[in-house]
């Protein structure tokens, strides 16, 4: 596809292009590990899963510091 000597430049360009358009900030959330499927080995969704507690951290970086 391309010459091996072009790979470092292509890699640098790929990283630069990815960094130019970062993803939007994500909201902090916590999802219970349950499913709505009829036949599953996972736990079923129950009424107490409706108001699942959300993380108290203000940012993703702060949430990682808690771990």
mmCIF file of the N, C-alpha and C atoms, coordinates in Angstrom:
data_MODEL
# 
_entry.id   MODEL 
# 
loop_
_atom_site.group_PDB 
_atom_site.id 
_atom_site.type_symbol 
_atom_site.label_atom_id 
_atom_site.label_alt_id 
_atom_site.label_comp_id 
_atom_site.label_asym_id 
_atom_site.label_entity_id 
_atom_site.label_seq_id 
_atom_site.pdbx_PDB_ins_code 
_atom_site.Cartn_x 
_atom_site.Cartn_y 
_atom_site.Cartn_z 
_atom_site.occupancy 
_atom_site.B_iso_or_equiv 
_atom_site.pdbx_formal_charge 
_atom_site.auth_seq_id 
_atom_site.auth_comp_id 
_atom_site.auth_asym_id 
_atom_site.auth_atom_id 
_atom_site.pdbx_PDB_model_num 
ATOM 1   N N  . UNK A 1 1  ? 0.813   -1.199  0.000  1.00 0.00 ? 1  UNK A N  1 
ATOM 2   C CA . UNK A 1 1  ? 0.000   0.000   0.000  1.00 0.00 ? 1  UNK A CA 1 
ATOM 3   C C  . UNK A 1 1  ? 0.854   1.260   0.000  1.00 0.00 ? 1  UNK A C  1 
ATOM 4   N N  . UNK A 1 2  ? 1.820   1.297   0.894  1.00 0.00 ? 2  UNK A N  1 
ATOM 5   C CA . UNK A 1 2  ? 2.699   2.461   0.962  1.00 0.00 ? 2  UNK A CA 1 
ATOM 6   C C  . UNK A 1 2  ? 4.111   1.983   1.274  1.00 0.00 ? 2  UNK A C  1 
ATOM 7   N N  . UNK A 1 3  ? 5.046   2.808   0.936  1.00 0.00 ? 3  UNK A N  1 
ATOM 8   C CA . UNK A 1 3  ? 6.443   2.447   1.175  1.00 0.00 ? 3  UNK A CA 1 
ATOM 9   C C  . UNK A 1 3  ? 6.731   2.469   2.679  1.00 0.00 ? 3  UNK A C  1 
ATOM 10  N N  . UNK A 1 4  ? 7.538   1.537   3.169  1.00 0.00 ? 4  UNK A N  1 
ATOM 11  C CA . UNK A 1 4  ? 7.845   1.488   4.597  1.00 0.00 ? 4  UNK A CA 1 
ATOM 12  C C  . UNK A 1 4  ? 8.492   2.763   5.131  1.00 0.00 ? 4  UNK A C  1 
ATOM 13  N N  . UNK A 1 5  ? 9.227   3.475   4.291  1.00 0.00 ? 5  UNK A N  1 
ATOM 14  C CA . UNK A 1 5  ? 9.863   4.701   4.781  1.00 0.00 ? 5  UNK A CA 1 
ATOM 15  C C  . UNK A 1 5  ? 8.853   5.829   4.990  1.00 0.00 ? 5  UNK A C  1 
ATOM 16  N N  . UNK A 1 6  ? 7.623   5.703   4.489  1.00 0.00 ? 6  UNK A N  1 
ATOM 17  C CA . UNK A 1 6  ? 6.588   6.718   4.707  1.00 0.00 ? 6  UNK A CA 1 
ATOM 18  C C  . UNK A 1 6  ? 5.790   6.489   5.990  1.00 0.00 ? 6  UNK A C  1 
ATOM 19  N N  . UNK A 1 7  ? 5.933   5.314   6.595  1.00 0.00 ? 7  UNK A N  1 
ATOM 20  C CA . UNK A 1 7  ? 5.127   4.973   7.763  1.00 0.00 ? 7  UNK A CA 1 
ATOM 21  C C  . UNK A 1 7  ? 5.314   5.925   8.947  1.00 0.00 ? 7  UNK A C  1 
ATOM 22  N N  . UNK A 1 8  ? 6.530   6.326   9.320  1.00 0.00 ? 8  UNK A N  1 
ATOM 23  C CA . UNK A 1 8  ? 6.651   7.262   10.447 1.00 0.00 ? 8  UNK A CA 1 
ATOM 24  C C  . UNK A 1 8  ? 5.923   8.583   10.199 1.00 0.00 ? 8  UNK A C  1 
ATOM 25  N N  . UNK A 1 9  ? 6.006   9.104   8.989  1.00 0.00 ? 9  UNK A N  1 
ATOM 26  C CA . UNK A 1 9  ? 5.312   10.359  8.679  1.00 0.00 ? 9  UNK A CA 1 
ATOM 27  C C  . UNK A 1 9  ? 3.800   10.165  8.709  1.00 0.00 ? 9  UNK A C  1 
ATOM 28  N N  . UNK A 1 10 ? 3.324   9.027   8.205  1.00 0.00 ? 10 UNK A N  1 
ATOM 29  C CA . UNK A 1 10 ? 1.885   8.757   8.236  1.00 0.00 ? 10 UNK A CA 1 
ATOM 30  C C  . UNK A 1 10 ? 1.386   8.593   9.668  1.00 0.00 ? 10 UNK A C  1 
ATOM 31  N N  . UNK A 1 11 ? 2.186   7.946   10.495 1.00 0.00 ? 11 UNK A N  1 
ATOM 32  C CA . UNK A 1 11 ? 1.823   7.771   11.906 1.00 0.00 ? 11 UNK A CA 1 
ATOM 33  C C  . UNK A 1 11 ? 1.728   9.123   12.608 1.00 0.00 ? 11 UNK A C  1 
ATOM 34  N N  . UNK A 1 12 ? 2.692   9.991   12.361 1.00 0.00 ? 12 UNK A N  1 
ATOM 35  C CA . UNK A 1 12 ? 2.678   11.327  12.954 1.00 0.00 ? 12 UNK A CA 1 
ATOM 36  C C  . UNK A 1 12 ? 1.454   12.103  12.492 1.00 0.00 ? 12 UNK A C  1 
ATOM 37  N N  . UNK A 1 13 ? 1.137   12.000  11.198 1.00 0.00 ? 13 UNK A N  1 
ATOM 38  C CA . UNK A 1 13 ? -0.035  12.705  10.673 1.00 0.00 ? 13 UNK A CA 1 
ATOM 39  C C  . UNK A 1 13 ? -1.323  12.154  11.288 1.00 0.00 ? 13 UNK A C  1 
ATOM 40  N N  . UNK A 1 14 ? -1.407  10.840  11.449 1.00 0.00 ? 14 UNK A N  1 
ATOM 41  C CA . UNK A 1 14 ? -2.581  10.237  12.069 1.00 0.00 ? 14 UNK A CA 1 
ATOM 42  C C  . UNK A 1 14 ? -2.786  10.770  13.482 1.00 0.00 ? 14 UNK A C  1 
ATOM 43  N N  . UNK A 1 15 ? -1.731  10.790  14.281 1.00 0.00 ? 15 UNK A N  1 
ATOM 44  C CA . UNK A 1 15 ? -1.832  11.293  15.653 1.00 0.00 ? 15 UNK A CA 1 
ATOM 45  C C  . UNK A 1 15 ? -2.211  12.766  15.680 1.00 0.00 ? 15 UNK A C  1 
ATOM 46  N N  . UNK A 1 16 ? -1.645  13.550  14.769 1.00 0.00 ? 16 UNK A N  1 
ATOM 47  C CA . UNK A 1 16 ? -1.971  14.975  14.699 1.00 0.00 ? 16 UNK A CA 1 
ATOM 48  C C  . UNK A 1 16 ? -3.442  15.178  14.317 1.00 0.00 ? 16 UNK A C  1 
ATOM 49  N N  . UNK A 1 17 ? -3.938  14.400  13.354 1.00 0.00 ? 17 UNK A N  1 
ATOM 50  C CA . UNK A 1 17 ? -5.337  14.517  12.937 1.00 0.00 ? 17 UNK A CA 1 
ATOM 51  C C  . UNK A 1 17 ? -6.293  14.099  14.054 1.00 0.00 ? 17 UNK A C  1 
ATOM 52  N N  . UNK A 1 18 ? -5.942  13.053  14.783 1.00 0.00 ? 18 UNK A N  1 
ATOM 53  C CA . UNK A 1 18 ? -6.785  12.627  15.898 1.00 0.00 ? 18 UNK A CA 1 
ATOM 54  C C  . UNK A 1 18 ? -6.815  13.666  17.013 1.00 0.00 ? 18 UNK A C  1 
ATOM 55  N N  . UNK A 1 19 ? -5.682  14.279  17.285 1.00 0.00 ? 19 UNK A N  1 
ATOM 56  C CA . UNK A 1 19 ? -5.615  15.284  18.346 1.00 0.00 ? 19 UNK A CA 1 
ATOM 57  C C  . UNK A 1 19 ? -6.315  16.577  17.949 1.00 0.00 ? 19 UNK A C  1 
ATOM 58  N N  . UNK A 1 20 ? -6.459  16.823  16.654 1.00 0.00 ? 20 UNK A N  1 
ATOM 59  C CA . UNK A 1 20 ? -7.089  18.063  16.196 1.00 0.00 ? 20 UNK A CA 1 
ATOM 60  C C  . UNK A 1 20 ? -8.582  18.082  16.497 1.00 0.00 ? 20 UNK A C  1 
ATOM 61  N N  . UNK A 1 21 ? -9.212  16.905  16.565 1.00 0.00 ? 21 UNK A N  1 
ATOM 62  C CA . UNK A 1 21 ? -10.647 16.846  16.828 1.00 0.00 ? 21 UNK A CA 1 
ATOM 63  C C  . UNK A 1 21 ? -10.917 15.941  18.027 1.00 0.00 ? 21 UNK A C  1 
ATOM 64  N N  . UNK A 1 22 ? -10.708 16.441  19.256 1.00 0.00 ? 22 UNK A N  1 
ATOM 65  C CA . UNK A 1 22 ? -10.960 15.593  20.426 1.00 0.00 ? 22 UNK A CA 1 
ATOM 66  C C  . UNK A 1 22 ? -12.460 15.346  20.605 1.00 0.00 ? 22 UNK A C  1 
ATOM 67  N N  . UNK A 1 23 ? -12.776 14.287  21.305 1.00 0.00 ? 23 UNK A N  1 
ATOM 68  C CA . UNK A 1 23 ? -14.168 13.968  21.587 1.00 0.00 ? 23 UNK A CA 1 
ATOM 69  C C  . UNK A 1 23 ? -14.755 14.988  22.553 1.00 0.00 ? 23 UNK A C  1 
ATOM 70  N N  . UNK A 1 24 ? -16.066 15.228  22.496 1.00 0.00 ? 24 UNK A N  1 
ATOM 71  C CA . UNK A 1 24 ? -16.687 16.148  23.454 1.00 0.00 ? 24 UNK A CA 1 
ATOM 72  C C  . UNK A 1 24 ? -16.624 15.559  24.862 1.00 0.00 ? 24 UNK A C  1 
ATOM 73  N N  . UNK A 1 25 ? -16.685 16.412  25.882 1.00 0.00 ? 25 UNK A N  1 
ATOM 74  C CA . UNK A 1 25 ? -16.633 15.903  27.255 1.00 0.00 ? 25 UNK A CA 1 
ATOM 75  C C  . UNK A 1 25 ? -17.800 14.957  27.529 1.00 0.00 ? 25 UNK A C  1 
ATOM 76  N N  . UNK A 1 26 ? -17.517 13.905  28.267 1.00 0.00 ? 26 UNK A N  1 
ATOM 77  C CA . UNK A 1 26 ? -18.557 12.937  28.606 1.00 0.00 ? 26 UNK A CA 1 
ATOM 78  C C  . UNK A 1 26 ? -19.127 13.257  29.971 1.00 0.00 ? 26 UNK A C  1 
ATOM 79  N N  . UNK A 1 27 ? -20.423 13.016  30.123 1.00 0.00 ? 27 UNK A N  1 
ATOM 80  C CA . UNK A 1 27 ? -21.014 13.214  31.442 1.00 0.00 ? 27 UNK A CA 1 
ATOM 81  C C  . UNK A 1 27 ? -20.661 12.011  32.312 1.00 0.00 ? 27 UNK A C  1 
ATOM 82  N N  . UNK A 1 28 ? -20.497 12.255  33.588 1.00 0.00 ? 28 UNK A N  1 
ATOM 83  C CA . UNK A 1 28 ? -20.186 11.181  34.518 1.00 0.00 ? 28 UNK A CA 1 
ATOM 84  C C  . UNK A 1 28 ? -21.453 10.389  34.792 1.00 0.00 ? 28 UNK A C  1 
ATOM 85  N N  . UNK A 1 29 ? -21.391 9.085   34.671 1.00 0.00 ? 29 UNK A N  1 
ATOM 86  C CA . UNK A 1 29 ? -22.547 8.254   34.956 1.00 0.00 ? 29 UNK A CA 1 
ATOM 87  C C  . UNK A 1 29 ? -22.092 6.861   35.345 1.00 0.00 ? 29 UNK A C  1 
ATOM 88  N N  . UNK A 1 30 ? -22.964 6.197   36.021 1.00 0.00 ? 30 UNK A N  1 
ATOM 89  C CA . UNK A 1 30 ? -22.695 4.834   36.452 1.00 0.00 ? 30 UNK A CA 1 
ATOM 90  C C  . UNK A 1 30 ? -23.892 3.983   36.063 1.00 0.00 ? 30 UNK A C  1 
ATOM 91  N N  . UNK A 1 31 ? -23.652 2.906   35.359 1.00 0.00 ? 31 UNK A N  1 
ATOM 92  C CA . UNK A 1 31 ? -24.737 2.034   34.922 1.00 0.00 ? 31 UNK A CA 1 
ATOM 93  C C  . UNK A 1 31 ? -24.683 0.716   35.679 1.00 0.00 ? 31 UNK A C  1 
ATOM 94  N N  . UNK A 1 32 ? -25.821 0.277   36.208 1.00 0.00 ? 32 UNK A N  1 
ATOM 95  C CA . UNK A 1 32 ? -25.831 -1.041  36.835 1.00 0.00 ? 32 UNK A CA 1 
ATOM 96  C C  . UNK A 1 32 ? -25.641 -2.124  35.793 1.00 0.00 ? 32 UNK A C  1 
ATOM 97  N N  . UNK A 1 33 ? -25.053 -3.217  36.187 1.00 0.00 ? 33 UNK A N  1 
ATOM 98  C CA . UNK A 1 33 ? -24.791 -4.321  35.266 1.00 0.00 ? 33 UNK A CA 1 
ATOM 99  C C  . UNK A 1 33 ? -26.010 -5.241  35.196 1.00 0.00 ? 33 UNK A C  1 
ATOM 100 N N  . UNK A 1 34 ? -27.049 -4.751  34.531 1.00 0.00 ? 34 UNK A N  1 
ATOM 101 C CA . UNK A 1 34 ? -28.264 -5.541  34.358 1.00 0.00 ? 34 UNK A CA 1 
ATOM 102 C C  . UNK A 1 34 ? -28.712 -5.447  32.911 1.00 0.00 ? 34 UNK A C  1 
ATOM 103 N N  . UNK A 1 35 ? -29.542 -6.389  32.495 1.00 0.00 ? 35 UNK A N  1 
ATOM 104 C CA . UNK A 1 35 ? -30.039 -6.421  31.122 1.00 0.00 ? 35 UNK A CA 1 
ATOM 105 C C  . UNK A 1 35 ? -31.551 -6.582  31.129 1.00 0.00 ? 35 UNK A C  1 
ATOM 106 N N  . UNK A 1 36 ? -32.184 -6.222  30.015 1.00 0.00 ? 36 UNK A N  1 
ATOM 107 C CA . UNK A 1 36 ? -33.633 -6.340  29.879 1.00 0.00 ? 36 UNK A CA 1 
ATOM 108 C C  . UNK A 1 36 ? -34.035 -7.575  29.077 1.00 0.00 ? 36 UNK A C  1 
ATOM 109 N N  . UNK A 1 37 ? -33.123 -8.401  28.718 1.00 0.00 ? 37 UNK A N  1 
ATOM 110 C CA . UNK A 1 37 ? -33.399 -9.582  27.902 1.00 0.00 ? 37 UNK A CA 1 
ATOM 111 C C  . UNK A 1 37 ? -34.172 -10.641 28.694 1.00 0.00 ? 37 UNK A C  1 
ATOM 112 N N  . UNK A 1 38 ? -34.990 -11.382 27.989 1.00 0.00 ? 38 UNK A N  1 
ATOM 113 C CA . UNK A 1 38 ? -35.798 -12.406 28.639 1.00 0.00 ? 38 UNK A CA 1 
ATOM 114 C C  . UNK A 1 38 ? -34.938 -13.559 29.150 1.00 0.00 ? 38 UNK A C  1 
ATOM 115 N N  . UNK A 1 39 ? -34.071 -14.079 28.306 1.00 0.00 ? 39 UNK A N  1 
ATOM 116 C CA . UNK A 1 39 ? -33.255 -15.233 28.671 1.00 0.00 ? 39 UNK A CA 1 
ATOM 117 C C  . UNK A 1 39 ? -31.788 -14.809 28.736 1.00 0.00 ? 39 UNK A C  1 
ATOM 118 N N  . UNK A 1 40 ? -31.311 -14.522 29.923 1.00 0.00 ? 40 UNK A N  1 
ATOM 119 C CA . UNK A 1 40 ? -29.934 -14.087 30.085 1.00 0.00 ? 40 UNK A CA 1 
ATOM 120 C C  . UNK A 1 40 ? -29.395 -14.613 31.404 1.00 0.00 ? 40 UNK A C  1 
ATOM 121 N N  . UNK A 1 41 ? -28.090 -14.787 31.463 1.00 0.00 ? 41 UNK A N  1 
ATOM 122 C CA . UNK A 1 41 ? -27.466 -15.217 32.712 1.00 0.00 ? 41 UNK A CA 1 
ATOM 123 C C  . UNK A 1 41 ? -27.131 -14.037 33.614 1.00 0.00 ? 41 UNK A C  1 
ATOM 124 N N  . UNK A 1 42 ? -27.284 -12.799 33.104 1.00 0.00 ? 42 UNK A N  1 
ATOM 125 C CA . UNK A 1 42 ? -27.035 -11.612 33.910 1.00 0.00 ? 42 UNK A CA 1 
ATOM 126 C C  . UNK A 1 42 ? -28.249 -11.307 34.782 1.00 0.00 ? 42 UNK A C  1 
ATOM 127 N N  . UNK A 1 43 ? -28.053 -10.485 35.798 1.00 0.00 ? 43 UNK A N  1 
ATOM 128 C CA . UNK A 1 43 ? -29.153 -10.097 36.670 1.00 0.00 ? 43 UNK A CA 1 
ATOM 129 C C  . UNK A 1 43 ? -30.188 -9.285  35.891 1.00 0.00 ? 43 UNK A C  1 
ATOM 130 N N  . UNK A 1 44 ? -31.445 -9.401  36.294 1.00 0.00 ? 44 UNK A N  1 
ATOM 131 C CA . UNK A 1 44 ? -32.516 -8.673  35.627 1.00 0.00 ? 44 UNK A CA 1 
ATOM 132 C C  . UNK A 1 44 ? -32.631 -7.255  36.164 1.00 0.00 ? 44 UNK A C  1 
ATOM 133 N N  . UNK A 1 45 ? -33.183 -6.361  35.354 1.00 0.00 ? 45 UNK A N  1 
ATOM 134 C CA . UNK A 1 45 ? -33.445 -4.996  35.780 1.00 0.00 ? 45 UNK A CA 1 
ATOM 135 C C  . UNK A 1 45 ? -34.580 -5.011  36.799 1.00 0.00 ? 45 UNK A C  1 
ATOM 136 N N  . UNK A 1 46 ? -34.367 -4.376  37.922 1.00 0.00 ? 46 UNK A N  1 
ATOM 137 C CA . UNK A 1 46 ? -35.362 -4.310  38.987 1.00 0.00 ? 46 UNK A CA 1 
ATOM 138 C C  . UNK A 1 46 ? -35.701 -2.847  39.274 1.00 0.00 ? 46 UNK A C  1 
ATOM 139 N N  . UNK A 1 47 ? -36.800 -2.583  40.007 1.00 0.00 ? 47 UNK A N  1 
ATOM 140 C CA . UNK A 1 47 ? -37.183 -1.185  40.281 1.00 0.00 ? 47 UNK A CA 1 
ATOM 141 C C  . UNK A 1 47 ? -36.099 -0.373  40.990 1.00 0.00 ? 47 UNK A C  1 
ATOM 142 N N  . UNK A 1 48 ? -35.280 -0.998  41.832 1.00 0.00 ? 48 UNK A N  1 
ATOM 143 C CA . UNK A 1 48 ? -34.257 -0.221  42.538 1.00 0.00 ? 48 UNK A CA 1 
ATOM 144 C C  . UNK A 1 48 ? -33.125 0.232   41.607 1.00 0.00 ? 48 UNK A C  1 
ATOM 145 N N  . UNK A 1 49 ? -33.115 -0.212  40.356 1.00 0.00 ? 49 UNK A N  1 
ATOM 146 C CA . UNK A 1 49 ? -32.117 0.252   39.400 1.00 0.00 ? 49 UNK A CA 1 
ATOM 147 C C  . UNK A 1 49 ? -32.519 1.568   38.738 1.00 0.00 ? 49 UNK A C  1 
ATOM 148 N N  . UNK A 1 50 ? -33.755 2.031   38.949 1.00 0.00 ? 50 UNK A N  1 
ATOM 149 C CA . UNK A 1 50 ? -34.227 3.261   38.305 1.00 0.00 ? 50 UNK A CA 1 
ATOM 150 C C  . UNK A 1 50 ? -33.448 4.487   38.754 1.00 0.00 ? 50 UNK A C  1 
ATOM 151 N N  . UNK A 1 51 ? -33.159 4.592   40.017 1.00 0.00 ? 51 UNK A N  1 
ATOM 152 C CA . UNK A 1 51 ? -32.470 5.770   40.568 1.00 0.00 ? 51 UNK A CA 1 
ATOM 153 C C  . UNK A 1 51 ? -31.076 5.382   41.035 1.00 0.00 ? 51 UNK A C  1 
ATOM 154 N N  . UNK A 1 52 ? -30.270 4.878   40.113 1.00 0.00 ? 52 UNK A N  1 
ATOM 155 C CA . UNK A 1 52 ? -28.922 4.430   40.441 1.00 0.00 ? 52 UNK A CA 1 
ATOM 156 C C  . UNK A 1 52 ? -28.069 5.625   40.837 1.00 0.00 ? 52 UNK A C  1 
ATOM 157 N N  . UNK A 1 53 ? -27.292 5.563   41.927 1.00 0.00 ? 53 UNK A N  1 
ATOM 158 C CA . UNK A 1 53 ? -26.479 6.714   42.351 1.00 0.00 ? 53 UNK A CA 1 
ATOM 159 C C  . UNK A 1 53 ? -25.423 7.060   41.309 1.00 0.00 ? 53 UNK A C  1 
ATOM 160 N N  . UNK A 1 54 ? -25.253 8.343   41.070 1.00 0.00 ? 54 UNK A N  1 
ATOM 161 C CA . UNK A 1 54 ? -24.292 8.827   40.097 1.00 0.00 ? 54 UNK A CA 1 
ATOM 162 C C  . UNK A 1 54 ? -23.009 9.246   40.809 1.00 0.00 ? 54 UNK A C  1 
ATOM 163 N N  . UNK A 1 55 ? -21.883 9.247   40.115 1.00 0.00 ? 55 UNK A N  1 
ATOM 164 C CA . UNK A 1 55 ? -20.620 9.659   40.734 1.00 0.00 ? 55 UNK A CA 1 
ATOM 165 C C  . UNK A 1 55 ? -20.676 11.114  41.194 1.00 0.00 ? 55 UNK A C  1 
ATOM 166 N N  . UNK A 1 56 ? -20.029 11.396  42.300 1.00 0.00 ? 56 UNK A N  1 
ATOM 167 C CA . UNK A 1 56 ? -20.025 12.748  42.846 1.00 0.00 ? 56 UNK A CA 1 
ATOM 168 C C  . UNK A 1 56 ? -18.878 13.585  42.292 1.00 0.00 ? 56 UNK A C  1 
ATOM 169 N N  . UNK A 1 57 ? -17.934 12.979  41.613 1.00 0.00 ? 57 UNK A N  1 
ATOM 170 C CA . UNK A 1 57 ? -16.785 13.718  41.088 1.00 0.00 ? 57 UNK A CA 1 
ATOM 171 C C  . UNK A 1 57 ? -17.231 14.710  40.021 1.00 0.00 ? 57 UNK A C  1 
ATOM 172 N N  . UNK A 1 58 ? -16.511 15.810  39.897 1.00 0.00 ? 58 UNK A N  1 
ATOM 173 C CA . UNK A 1 58 ? -16.865 16.857  38.943 1.00 0.00 ? 58 UNK A CA 1 
ATOM 174 C C  . UNK A 1 58 ? -16.274 16.619  37.561 1.00 0.00 ? 58 UNK A C  1 
ATOM 175 N N  . UNK A 1 59 ? -15.227 15.830  37.467 1.00 0.00 ? 59 UNK A N  1 
ATOM 176 C CA . UNK A 1 59 ? -14.584 15.621  36.172 1.00 0.00 ? 59 UNK A CA 1 
ATOM 177 C C  . UNK A 1 59 ? -14.113 14.173  36.062 1.00 0.00 ? 59 UNK A C  1 
ATOM 178 N N  . UNK A 1 60 ? -13.831 13.780  34.840 1.00 0.00 ? 60 UNK A N  1 
ATOM 179 C CA . UNK A 1 60 ? -13.330 12.428  34.602 1.00 0.00 ? 60 UNK A CA 1 
ATOM 180 C C  . UNK A 1 60 ? -11.984 12.237  35.282 1.00 0.00 ? 60 UNK A C  1 
ATOM 181 N N  . UNK A 1 61 ? -11.132 13.268  35.235 1.00 0.00 ? 61 UNK A N  1 
ATOM 182 C CA . UNK A 1 61 ? -9.813  13.188  35.872 1.00 0.00 ? 61 UNK A CA 1 
ATOM 183 C C  . UNK A 1 61 ? -9.961  13.006  37.383 1.00 0.00 ? 61 UNK A C  1 
ATOM 184 N N  . UNK A 1 62 ? -10.925 13.709  37.994 1.00 0.00 ? 62 UNK A N  1 
ATOM 185 C CA . UNK A 1 62 ? -11.151 13.560  39.431 1.00 0.00 ? 62 UNK A CA 1 
ATOM 186 C C  . UNK A 1 62 ? -11.678 12.164  39.755 1.00 0.00 ? 62 UNK A C  1 
ATOM 187 N N  . UNK A 1 63 ? -12.505 11.624  38.874 1.00 0.00 ? 63 UNK A N  1 
ATOM 188 C CA . UNK A 1 63 ? -13.018 10.273  39.094 1.00 0.00 ? 63 UNK A CA 1 
ATOM 189 C C  . UNK A 1 63 ? -11.891 9.252   39.025 1.00 0.00 ? 63 UNK A C  1 
ATOM 190 N N  . UNK A 1 64 ? -10.951 9.438   38.124 1.00 0.00 ? 64 UNK A N  1 
ATOM 191 C CA . UNK A 1 64 ? -9.816  8.525   38.031 1.00 0.00 ? 64 UNK A CA 1 
ATOM 192 C C  . UNK A 1 64 ? -8.933  8.616   39.262 1.00 0.00 ? 64 UNK A C  1 
ATOM 193 N N  . UNK A 1 65 ? -8.844  9.806   39.856 1.00 0.00 ? 65 UNK A N  1 
ATOM 194 C CA . UNK A 1 65 ? -8.032  9.966   41.053 1.00 0.00 ? 65 UNK A CA 1 
ATOM 195 C C  . UNK A 1 65 ? -8.618  9.164   42.211 1.00 0.00 ? 65 UNK A C  1 
ATOM 196 N N  . UNK A 1 66 ? -9.928  8.935   42.193 1.00 0.00 ? 66 UNK A N  1 
ATOM 197 C CA . UNK A 1 66 ? -10.560 8.159   43.254 1.00 0.00 ? 66 UNK A CA 1 
ATOM 198 C C  . UNK A 1 66 ? -10.179 6.691   43.182 1.00 0.00 ? 66 UNK A C  1 
ATOM 199 N N  . UNK A 1 67 ? -9.911  6.208   41.989 1.00 0.00 ? 67 UNK A N  1 
ATOM 200 C CA . UNK A 1 67 ? -9.560  4.803   41.805 1.00 0.00 ? 67 UNK A CA 1 
ATOM 201 C C  . UNK A 1 67 ? -8.138  4.615   42.260 1.00 0.00 ? 67 UNK A C  1 
# 
